[in-house]
Amino acid sequence: MRVIFLDHDGVICLHSEFGGRFAKQAAAGRKLSQSITSLPVSARFDNFNKKAVRTLNQILTETGAEIVVSSDWKRWATVEELGDYYTEQGIIKRPIDATDYCRNLQMEGKLPSYDEFKWERIRDLEQERHFEILHWLKEHPEVTHWCAVDDLHMGISFDLGDGPHDREWGLSNFVWTNTSEGIKKSGVKEKIIKFFENNQPEIF
């Protein structure tokens, strides 16, 4: 099995689409006290960028990969509902699953404790999400090739403008995107496809 762990915001939902959900929710008659989960899924989220969707579809076609949602959108919709939204937004494949929420994994004792791992307050979102992905891989040994795509930088090696750095944690099969161009940025598609040429799953 080949898998893309897909974030939404900053990957296929870009800066140009941010906030569009509010108009959709107003049109759906949402009240201030009303949870978004009570709305139709089409009104819960910002739209996906059309060019980003085209790029994602090209990657899915070329790699044969399945989608596992790693975005925090998984907290406000089921996998089935997200699949409906993907179809509405023009993505050619529905997600097969979503990663488990980190806080649930922590309560179940499935993640390293504070004694076993150095949690960083300024990087806690990146650390949580990278553990969610590693846990999903551990539970699915049938995966042979994978790549995570996100605007949160979860790579083992990274450069934030001050030179290259290496972490003691992170994902080896990772491609970073920015919120303005996301997955459609020149060179990103090629980096993702490269991970499906020859690699093995990473677990912890």
PLY file of the C-alpha trace (Angstrom):
ply
format ascii 1.0
element vertex 204
property float x
property float y
property float z
element edge 203
property int vertex1
property int vertex2
end_header
0.00 0.00 0.00
1.13 3.54 -0.81
-0.09 6.37 1.40
-0.02 10.17 1.42
-0.60 11.68 4.85
-2.39 14.85 3.82
-2.77 18.08 5.72
-5.33 20.57 4.37
-4.56 24.11 5.53
-1.42 25.33 3.79
-1.33 22.32 1.47
-4.54 22.23 -0.58
-6.52 24.92 1.28
-4.37 27.99 0.82
-4.16 31.54 2.11
-6.38 32.70 -0.76
-9.19 30.42 0.53
-8.81 31.06 4.27
-12.02 32.38 5.86
-14.34 31.45 3.00
-16.18 29.05 5.29
-17.78 31.92 7.18
-19.84 33.00 4.17
-20.90 29.39 3.58
-21.88 28.98 7.23
-23.86 32.22 7.19
-25.69 31.05 4.06
-26.47 27.78 5.86
-28.04 29.78 8.71
-25.51 28.90 11.38
-26.19 30.41 14.80
-23.34 31.54 17.07
-24.12 28.75 19.55
-24.29 26.09 16.85
-21.42 23.62 16.41
-20.07 23.31 12.87
-20.52 19.54 13.08
-24.29 20.10 12.91
-23.91 21.80 9.51
-23.67 20.04 6.14
-20.04 19.15 5.52
-20.00 21.47 2.50
-20.50 24.45 4.86
-18.00 23.49 7.55
-14.72 24.19 5.80
-12.89 26.59 3.51
-12.66 25.55 -0.12
-9.65 23.76 -1.54
-7.52 25.69 -4.02
-8.37 24.50 -7.54
-4.76 24.49 -8.78
-3.67 22.64 -5.65
-6.38 20.03 -6.26
-5.17 19.54 -9.83
-1.63 18.99 -8.57
-2.80 16.53 -5.92
-4.80 14.61 -8.53
-1.71 14.36 -10.72
0.26 12.95 -7.77
-2.46 10.42 -6.96
-2.59 9.30 -10.59
1.18 8.97 -10.95
1.83 7.22 -7.63
-1.35 5.20 -7.06
-1.24 6.39 -3.44
-4.19 6.42 -1.06
-4.96 9.40 1.19
-4.90 9.33 4.99
-6.03 12.63 6.49
-3.56 14.07 9.00
-5.19 17.52 9.08
-6.98 18.61 12.23
-10.12 18.83 10.06
-10.57 15.21 11.14
-11.86 16.59 14.45
-14.91 18.16 12.79
-15.90 15.51 10.25
-15.90 11.76 9.84
-13.77 10.10 7.18
-16.95 9.48 5.18
-17.94 13.15 5.40
-14.43 14.24 4.41
-14.71 11.89 1.46
-17.91 13.64 0.40
-16.13 16.99 0.68
-13.17 15.73 -1.35
-15.55 14.63 -4.10
-17.33 17.99 -4.03
-14.01 19.83 -4.24
-12.79 17.76 -7.21
-10.29 15.35 -5.64
-10.32 12.05 -7.54
-9.85 9.83 -4.47
-11.65 9.73 -1.16
-9.52 9.32 1.99
-9.29 5.79 3.28
-8.70 6.86 6.89
-7.54 9.61 9.23
-4.79 9.51 11.83
-5.88 9.21 15.46
-5.99 12.37 17.56
-2.84 12.73 19.65
-4.63 13.49 22.92
-6.61 10.24 22.62
-3.41 8.30 21.96
-1.81 9.88 25.02
-4.75 8.93 27.25
-4.49 5.37 25.96
-0.76 5.25 26.75
0.19 4.74 23.10
2.67 7.63 22.90
5.95 8.30 24.73
5.53 9.87 28.17
7.16 13.11 29.28
9.91 11.00 30.86
10.59 9.23 27.56
10.41 12.16 25.14
11.25 15.86 25.33
8.06 17.66 24.41
8.66 21.24 23.24
5.97 23.85 23.87
6.80 25.84 20.73
6.80 22.67 18.59
4.05 20.69 20.28
1.70 20.75 17.26
4.44 19.41 14.98
5.44 16.79 17.53
1.87 15.66 18.13
1.10 15.32 14.44
4.33 13.46 13.67
3.48 10.94 16.42
-0.05 10.56 15.02
1.43 9.62 11.65
4.02 7.24 13.12
1.32 5.51 15.17
-0.84 5.01 12.06
2.14 3.48 10.26
2.81 1.18 13.19
-0.79 -0.03 13.04
-0.60 -0.60 9.28
2.46 -2.72 8.41
1.04 -3.28 4.92
2.28 0.19 3.93
5.31 -0.03 1.63
5.67 3.59 0.50
4.52 6.81 2.13
4.97 10.56 2.34
3.61 13.22 4.72
2.79 16.67 3.32
2.19 19.55 5.71
2.76 23.25 6.36
3.87 22.32 9.90
7.51 21.40 9.60
7.88 17.82 10.83
11.01 16.83 8.94
14.06 15.42 10.69
16.18 17.83 8.67
14.95 21.40 8.24
16.05 24.91 7.31
14.01 27.89 8.48
16.33 30.41 6.87
19.23 30.15 9.29
20.93 27.10 7.82
20.30 23.32 8.00
19.39 21.64 11.28
18.72 18.05 12.38
16.25 16.98 15.07
16.15 13.98 17.35
12.53 13.52 16.24
10.67 14.02 12.97
9.62 12.29 9.78
12.12 11.19 7.17
9.51 11.00 4.38
8.28 14.57 4.63
7.59 17.47 2.26
6.98 20.96 3.64
4.64 23.47 1.98
3.82 27.12 2.62
0.34 28.60 3.05
0.44 30.77 -0.07
1.37 28.11 -2.66
0.94 24.79 -0.91
1.27 21.61 -2.91
1.21 23.48 -6.23
4.53 25.23 -5.56
7.16 24.42 -8.16
9.17 21.35 -7.19
6.83 20.09 -4.44
5.08 17.51 -6.62
8.43 16.06 -7.69
9.63 15.79 -4.08
6.47 13.91 -3.10
6.64 11.51 -6.04
10.29 10.71 -5.25
9.28 9.16 -1.93
7.16 6.61 -3.78
10.07 5.34 -5.84
11.95 3.36 -3.19
11.46 3.62 0.56
10.28 1.56 3.51
7.88 2.49 6.33
9.25 4.22 9.41
7.78 3.31 12.81
8.68 4.00 16.42
0 1
1 2
2 3
3 4
4 5
5 6
6 7
7 8
8 9
9 10
10 11
11 12
12 13
13 14
14 15
15 16
16 17
17 18
18 19
19 20
20 21
21 22
22 23
23 24
24 25
25 26
26 27
27 28
28 29
29 30
30 31
31 32
32 33
33 34
34 35
35 36
36 37
37 38
38 39
39 40
40 41
41 42
42 43
43 44
44 45
45 46
46 47
47 48
48 49
49 50
50 51
51 52
52 53
53 54
54 55
55 56
56 57
57 58
58 59
59 60
60 61
61 62
62 63
63 64
64 65
65 66
66 67
67 68
68 69
69 70
70 71
71 72
72 73
73 74
74 75
75 76
76 77
77 78
78 79
79 80
80 81
81 82
82 83
83 84
84 85
85 86
86 87
87 88
88 89
89 90
90 91
91 92
92 93
93 94
94 95
95 96
96 97
97 98
98 99
99 100
100 101
101 102
102 103
103 104
104 105
105 106
106 107
107 108
108 109
109 110
110 111
111 112
112 113
113 114
114 115
115 116
116 117
117 118
118 119
119 120
120 121
121 122
122 123
123 124
124 125
125 126
126 127
127 128
128 129
129 130
130 131
131 132
132 133
133 134
134 135
135 136
136 137
137 138
138 139
139 140
140 141
141 142
142 143
143 144
144 145
145 146
146 147
147 148
148 149
149 150
150 151
151 152
152 153
153 154
154 155
155 156
156 157
157 158
158 159
159 160
160 161
161 162
162 163
163 164
164 165
165 166
166 167
167 168
168 169
169 170
170 171
171 172
172 173
173 174
174 175
175 176
176 177
177 178
178 179
179 180
180 181
181 182
182 183
183 184
184 185
185 186
186 187
187 188
188 189
189 190
190 191
191 192
192 193
193 194
194 195
195 196
196 197
197 198
198 199
199 200
200 201
201 202
202 203
